[in-house]
Amino acid sequence: MNYFSSDFKLGILGGGQLGKMLLAETRKFDIQTFVLDPSNEAPCKFGASEFFTGNLMDFDAVYNFGKKVNLLTIEIENVNLDALKKLEQEGLPIYPSPKTLELIQNKGNQKDFYVAHNIPTAPHQRFIDLDALKDAIALDALEMPFVWKSAQFGYDGNGVKIVRSTIDLDNLPNIECIAEQMIPFKNELAVIVARSVSGEVKTYPVVEMEFHPEANQVEYVICPARIDEKVAQKATEIALKVSNIFNHVGLLAVEMFQTNNDDPSAPHELAKQILVNEVAPRPHNSGHYSIEASYTSQFENHLRAILNLPLGNTNSKVAGIMVNLVGEEGFSGQVVYENIEKIIAIDGVTPHIYGKRETRPFRKMGHVTIVNEDMKIARKIAEEVKNCIRVISQLDNMPI
């Protein structure tokens, strides 16, 4: 099929920043792209060939949108699966498949899937709701501390909380959830796997992620990860195993923990030095650095994979560090990027603004990529960027 400068129509469910960055690639290749999102102010609105508003969890909205396109992909997992299954039965190619999405949408199902396939992961228990979890604590069937996670609809640190005492359960929603054993770890790692329709597979280098202590959001993504080569190899092997079992098409971002007990030569049962946390079957925050630092960005490779084109080179040209730009605490309203002109003046610094007009505390508003041949210099500049730029609101920024 001719995708370029043709009548072919690619559909994307979700119009957020991931979709916006994917649109940069479809526009580069002149591929017609339709987008569906619930917000009329979504970042994708002005980059799509056609933009539609609709609830991604509504059967009719998703089904009717799917009938307008020749191939469908996602930039967010929370979409109506029944509509996707019907569209797939009617012959529409959908990547990732509804079957893959069904396994990933629910974190309880996802964790059970890892256990069933001998994928190393932290021990967990599933609960129908918060009341059932509290009952387990009362019966001494669940020990604290643990990590509470909502089974569905969590994102960007939402739906995750460390529980050290029953007080920490206050104000948590009474919904399906999991309790995950807290495992001491030294690094959070990620590997992005690209898999095409025909089965060609490539992996991006292992990255390490540094998190904000309060918001549970990634502050820095560092590529390549500053870890032992044997640990990096093990992480890649596990990511490939996870990718193979899910049998996805497109990208699969595999988030992992490098535990304190990480002797690569120790027996598997004694030292599961790399534990899978969770996966995302789409472009991922941990791969944004690739736009500037890699030969082929994660977004271009997702597009190549779902269109069954040859995958591009996933190696890095230079060291890359991504800094997330999130709304500062205490500021809400019309966004202002204070000092952005100062960071633009620094060599190797590229800001990406997502197109969200309204800021609020910890909302992802953009990111900045820093590239340099020397990782130490890149990390130093990243710190400078982080301390310089502020994501605040116009009203609070005005003189009183």
C-alpha positions in Angstrom: 0.0 0.0 0.0 1.1 3.5 -0.8 1.1 5.5 2.5 2.8 8.7 1.2 1.0 11.5 -0.4 -2.0 9.3 -0.9 -5.6 8.7 0.2 -4.4 6.4 3.0 -5.7 7.5 6.4 -4.0 6.7 9.7 -6.1 7.1 12.9 -4.7 7.9 16.3 -6.8 7.5 19.4 -5.7 10.2 21.8 -4.6 13.7 21.0 -2.1 14.5 23.7 1.6 15.3 23.5 2.6 11.8 22.3 0.2 12.2 19.4 1.5 15.6 18.7 5.1 14.3 18.4 3.9 11.4 16.3 2.2 13.9 14.0 5.6 15.5 13.3 6.6 12.2 11.7 3.4 11.7 9.7 3.7 15.3 8.4 7.3 14.6 7.4 6.2 11.6 5.4 2.9 13.4 4.2 0.6 10.7 5.6 -3.0 11.7 6.2 -3.6 11.4 9.9 -7.0 11.6 11.8 -7.1 12.1 15.6 -9.8 11.5 18.1 -9.6 13.1 21.6 -12.2 14.2 24.2 -10.8 17.8 24.4 -11.3 20.4 21.7 -8.1 22.0 22.9 -5.9 18.9 22.6 -2.3 19.4 21.5 -3.0 17.4 18.3 -5.8 19.6 17.1 -3.7 21.9 14.9 -1.3 19.2 13.5 -3.8 16.5 12.4 -5.2 16.3 8.9 -8.6 16.0 10.5 -9.5 16.3 14.2 -12.5 14.8 15.9 -13.8 15.2 19.5 -15.2 12.2 21.4 -14.9 10.1 24.5 -12.2 7.4 24.0 -14.1 5.1 26.4 -17.4 5.5 24.4 -18.1 2.6 22.0 -19.9 4.6 19.3 -17.3 7.4 19.3 -14.3 5.0 18.9 -16.2 2.7 16.5 -17.4 5.5 14.2 -13.9 7.1 14.2 -12.4 3.7 13.3 -14.6 3.5 10.2 -13.0 6.7 8.8 -9.4 5.3 8.7 -7.4 2.6 7.1 -5.2 1.7 10.1 -5.6 2.6 13.8 -3.1 3.2 16.6 -3.1 4.8 20.1 -1.2 7.2 22.1 -3.1 6.3 25.4 -4.2 2.9 26.6 -7.5 3.8 28.1 -9.8 3.3 25.1 -12.9 1.3 24.4 -11.8 -2.3 23.8 -15.2 -3.5 22.6 -15.2 -1.0 19.8 -11.7 -2.0 18.8 -12.5 -5.7 18.8 -15.5 -5.1 16.5 -13.4 -3.0 14.2 -10.7 -5.6 14.1 -13.3 -8.3 13.3 -14.4 -6.2 10.4 -10.8 -6.2 9.0 -9.3 -2.9 10.3 -5.6 -3.2 11.2 -5.2 -2.0 14.8 -1.7 -1.7 16.5 -1.3 -2.5 19.3 -4.0 -5.1 19.1 -7.1 -5.1 21.3 -5.8 -8.4 22.8 -2.5 -6.7 23.8 -4.3 -3.6 25.2 -6.6 -5.8 27.2 -3.6 -7.4 29.0 -2.0 -4.0 29.7 -5.0 -1.8 30.6 -5.5 -3.5 34.0 -2.4 -3.5 36.1 -3.6 -6.5 38.1 -3.9 -8.5 34.8 -0.6 -7.2 33.7 1.1 -8.4 36.9 -0.5 -11.8 36.8 0.7 -12.1 33.2 4.3 -11.5 34.3 4.0 -14.2 37.0 2.4 -16.7 34.6 5.2 -16.2 32.1 8.1 -16.2 34.6 8.9 -12.5 34.1 10.7 -11.2 37.2 8.5 -8.7 39.0 7.8 -7.5 42.6 5.3 -9.8 44.5 1.8 -8.4 44.5 -1.8 -9.0 45.8 -5.0 -8.0 44.0 -8.0 -6.5 45.6 -11.5 -5.8 44.3 -11.5 -2.5 46.2 -9.9 -0.5 49.0 -12.2 -2.0 51.6 -11.0 -5.5 50.7 -7.4 -4.3 51.0 -8.1 -2.9 54.5 -9.7 -6.2 55.5 -6.5 -8.0 54.5 -4.4 -5.6 56.6 -6.8 -6.3 59.6 -6.3 -10.0 59.1 -2.5 -9.7 58.9 -2.7 -11.0 55.3 -0.9 -7.9 54.0 2.2 -6.4 55.4 3.3 -2.7 55.3 5.0 -0.9 53.8 3.7 -1.6 50.3 3.0 0.3 47.1 -0.7 0.9 46.4 -1.7 1.1 42.7 -5.0 1.6 41.1 -5.8 -1.2 38.7 -6.8 1.1 35.9 -6.6 4.7 34.6 -3.4 5.6 36.4 -0.8 7.8 34.6 2.1 10.2 35.3 2.4 9.1 38.9 -1.4 9.3 39.6 -2.8 6.2 41.0 0.4 5.2 42.9 1.1 5.7 46.6 3.5 4.3 49.1 1.6 3.0 52.1 3.6 2.9 55.3 0.7 3.0 57.8 -3.1 2.9 57.7 -3.1 6.7 57.7 -1.7 6.6 54.2 -4.9 4.8 53.1 -7.0 7.9 53.9 -8.4 9.6 50.8 -7.5 6.7 48.5 -10.5 5.8 46.2 -12.5 2.7 46.9 -11.6 1.0 43.6 -9.9 -2.1 42.2 -6.3 -2.0 43.2 -3.1 -3.9 43.8 -0.6 -3.9 46.7 2.9 -4.4 45.6 5.8 -5.4 47.9 8.3 -2.6 48.3 11.6 -3.7 46.9 14.8 -1.8 47.6 16.3 -0.6 44.3 19.1 1.6 43.1 17.9 2.6 39.7 14.7 2.8 37.6 15.5 1.7 34.0 13.6 1.5 30.8 14.0 -0.2 27.4 11.9 0.6 24.4 11.3 -2.3 22.0 10.1 -1.6 18.4 8.4 -4.5 16.6 7.0 -4.3 13.1 4.0 -6.2 11.6 6.4 -8.6 9.9 8.3 -9.3 13.2 11.4 -7.2 12.8 12.6 -6.1 16.2 15.0 -3.5 17.5 15.7 -2.1 20.9 16.8 1.4 22.1 19.6 1.7 24.6 18.8 1.2 28.3 17.9 4.5 29.9 17.8 5.4 33.6 15.1 7.6 35.1 15.3 10.0 38.0 12.0 10.7 39.8 10.5 13.7 41.6 10.2 12.5 45.2 6.7 14.0 45.8 4.9 13.8 42.4 6.2 10.3 41.5 7.0 11.7 38.0 10.1 11.3 36.0 12.3 14.4 36.2 15.3 13.2 34.1 15.7 10.5 31.5 19.4 9.7 30.9 20.7 7.8 27.9 22.7 5.7 28.0 22.1 4.6 31.5 25.1 4.8 33.8 25.1 1.1 34.7 27.3 -1.9 34.3 27.2 -3.4 30.8 26.1 -6.8 32.1 23.1 -5.1 33.9 22.2 -3.3 30.7 22.4 -6.5 28.7 20.2 -8.3 31.3 17.6 -5.4 31.1 17.5 -5.6 27.3 17.1 -9.4 27.4 14.2 -9.1 29.8 12.6 -6.4 27.7 12.9 -8.5 24.6 11.3 -11.5 26.4 8.4 -9.3 27.6 8.0 -8.0 24.0 8.0 -11.5 22.6 5.3 -12.7 25.0 3.0 -9.7 24.4 3.6 -10.1 20.7 2.8 -6.5 20.2 3.2 -4.4 17.1 4.6 -0.9 17.4 6.6 0.3 20.5 6.6 -1.3 23.9 8.3 0.6 26.7 9.3 -1.7 29.5 9.9 0.0 32.9 12.2 -1.9 35.3 13.9 -1.7 38.7 17.5 -2.5 39.2 17.5 -3.9 42.7 20.2 -3.6 45.4 20.9 -7.3 44.9 22.2 -7.0 41.4 25.1 -9.5 41.0 24.6 -10.6 37.4 26.4 -13.9 38.1 24.0 -14.9 41.0 21.4 -17.6 40.3 18.1 -16.2 38.9 16.0 -17.4 41.9 18.4 -15.8 44.3 19.0 -12.5 42.6 16.3 -11.2 40.3 18.4 -8.1 39.8 16.1 -6.6 37.2 12.4 -6.5 38.0 9.7 -5.5 35.5 7.5 -2.7 36.9 5.0 -2.1 34.0 4.8 -1.6 30.3 3.3 0.9 27.9 2.4 -0.2 24.3 3.1 3.2 22.7 5.7 6.0 22.5 6.8 6.7 26.0 8.3 9.5 28.1 11.5 7.6 28.5 12.1 7.8 24.7 11.6 11.5 24.1 15.4 12.1 24.2 15.5 10.1 20.9 14.1 13.0 18.8 17.4 14.8 19.1 19.9 12.1 20.3 19.0 9.0 18.2 19.4 8.2 14.5 15.7 7.4 14.4 13.3 8.7 17.0 10.9 6.5 18.9 8.0 8.2 17.1 9.3 7.5 13.6 10.0 3.9 14.6 6.5 3.5 16.0 5.2 4.7 12.6 7.5 2.5 10.7 6.5 -0.5 12.8 2.8 -0.2 12.4 3.1 0.5 8.7 5.4 -2.5 8.3 8.3 -0.4 7.0 11.9 -1.2 7.7 12.8 -0.1 11.3 15.3 2.7 11.6 18.6 2.7 13.5 17.9 2.9 17.3 21.5 3.8 18.3 22.3 7.2 19.8 24.4 9.8 18.0 25.3 11.5 21.2 24.5 11.3 24.9 21.0 12.6 25.6 19.2 13.7 28.7 15.5 14.6 28.9 14.1 17.0 31.5 10.4 17.0 32.0 8.7 20.4 32.3 5.8 20.2 34.8 3.6 22.8 36.3 5.1 24.4 39.4 3.3 24.0 42.7 1.2 27.0 43.6 0.5 28.0 40.0 -2.7 27.4 38.0 -4.0 29.1 34.9 -2.6 30.5 31.6 0.9 29.1 31.3 4.1 31.1 31.2 7.5 29.5 30.5 9.7 31.8 32.6 13.4 31.9 31.4 12.8 29.8 28.3 14.9 32.3 26.3 17.8 31.6 28.6 17.9 27.9 28.2 17.5 28.2 24.4 20.8 30.1 24.4 22.6 27.0 25.7 24.3 24.8 23.0 22.6 21.4 22.7 19.4 22.4 24.4 16.0 21.9 22.6 12.7 22.6 24.4 9.4 20.9 23.3 6.2 22.7 24.3 3.2 20.4 24.3 0.5 23.0 23.5 -1.4 23.0 26.8 -2.6 26.5 27.5 -3.5 25.8 31.2 -0.9 24.8 33.8 -1.5 23.2 37.2 0.8 21.7 39.8 2.8 18.8 38.3 1.0 18.8 35.0 3.3 17.7 32.1 3.6 20.8 29.9 6.7 20.0 27.9 10.2 18.6 28.0 13.7 19.8 27.2 16.4 17.6 25.6 20.1 18.2 26.2 22.6 16.5 23.9 26.4 16.4 24.2 29.2 14.1 23.3 30.2 14.1 27.0 27.6 12.6 29.4 29.0 14.5 32.4 28.6 17.8 30.6 25.1 16.9 29.4 24.1 16.1 33.0 25.5 19.3 34.3 23.6 21.3 31.6 20.4 19.4 32.4 20.7 20.5 36.1 21.2 24.1 34.9 18.1 23.9 32.7 16.0 22.3 35.5 17.0 25.1 37.9 16.5 27.9 35.4 13.2 27.3 33.6 9.9 27.7 35.5 6.4 26.6 34.4 4.1 29.1 36.1 0.9 30.9 35.4 0.3 34.3 33.9 -1.9 35.7 36.6 0.5 34.8 39.4 3.4 36.2 37.3 1.9 39.6 37.0 3.1 42.4 39.3 0.7 43.2 42.1 
